Amino acid sequence: MRIGELAEKTGVSVRALRYYEEKGILVPERSTGGHRSYPESGVGVVWLIQQFYAAGLPSKSIQAIMPSVRAGRATPEALELLVTERDRIDKAARELAGARDRLDAIITTAGADSCASHCGENAPEPGLPQ
């Protein structure tokens, strides 16, 4: 199938498919005239690429995993890369949760300060400047 048909079947733009090709994560066959041609299995490959992106993997990691995908089996290297990516995402999630908790504390303190200043209490708790 041509790139436009693959785009239509997957809901992914032609531009995105060309980007995948540029990054080496989607490899079309080429006709003698140089036109891209994708097998029906290309729909599943594009779906998998979308899942990798949705899971937070960068294109470089997806590129490293795709030979294993094309071979139809997970190599130890591909599995190790997926574990490394999962650990990176876990670390980022912990850091974001910590940032959210600090922000919650600031919001709580600022809210208490605001209430104290408007409620006539002598001195608000330390917090954000008013």
N, C-alpha and C positions, 0 to 999 in steps of 0.2 A: 504494500500500500504506500501511497505517497505521504509526505509529511503533513499535508492539510487534512487528510483522512485520519491519520494518527492523532492529530490535534483534536479533531472533532470527536473521535471515539473516547479519548482520555479526558477531555475537558481542559487540556493543557495547551497554552498558546503555542503557535508555531515558533515564536521568538524564544520561549522557554525550551522547546525541543532543540532548537539550534544551539542554545546555550549548553544544554546537556551534551550535545555532540561536540561542541568546542572544548568542553572539559573532559571529553573522553569517557563519559559515563553512559552515553547512548551511541551505539555504533551502527549506522545504517549500512545497508549494502548500496553499491552504486551501479547504476546502469552504464552501458558504454557511452551514453550521452552525458554522464555525470549526475543524473538525477538520483535523489535519495529514494531508497525503497526499504520498507520495513516489513518484516513478517508479522503475521497475526499475533505472535508471541510478544511483539513490541508493546502491545497494550498492557500486558502484565508487567513488563520491564519498567515502563513509565510509571505504573502504579507503585511498584516497589521503590523506585527513585523518589517519588513523592513521599512515601512512608519514611524513608531515610531522612529526607529533609525535615519532615514533620517531627521526627525524633531528635532533631537538633544536630545531625551530622553535617559537617562541612563538605563541600564538593570534593575536596582532596581525599577525604576518607571514603566517600562513596566511590570515587574513582578506584581506590585501592581494593575495595570489596567487589566491584563488578566482575572481575575475571572469575572469581569464585562463583558468583551468581550465574554467569554464562556457562560455566562448567557444570552447573547443577549440583554442586556440593560445597559445603562449608570447609574451607581449609583451616588448619590451625592458626595461620596468620590472620585470616579474616575474622575468626572468632576472637583472637587476641585483640584485634583492632576494635571490634564491637565492645568488648569488655572495657578497653581503655576509654572509648567514647562514653560509655555508660558511667564510668567513674568520674570523668570530666563533668558530665551533666549533673551527677549527684553533688559534686563539690560546688558547682555554680548554684544549684538549688539551695544548698545549706547557706551559702553566702547571701543569696537573695532573702532567705528567711530571716537571717540575722539583721540585714538592712531593714526589712519590714518591721521587725521587733523594735529596733532602735527608733524608727519613725513613729511607731505606735506610742512609745514612751514619750517622745517629743510632743506628739499630739495631745496625749493625756496631760502632760505637764503644762503645756500651753493653755489647754482648756481650763485646767484648775487655776492657773494664774489669771486668766481672763475673768473667770467667775469670781475669784477672790477680789479682784480690783473693782468689779462692778457690784459686788455684794456688800461692800463696805468693810471687809476685814482689814485689819491693820497692815499686814505685809503679805504679799503673795509668796508662794513657794518659789524657790529659784527655778528659772526656766528660760524661755525665750524672751528677748527684750520686747517691751510693749511699745 
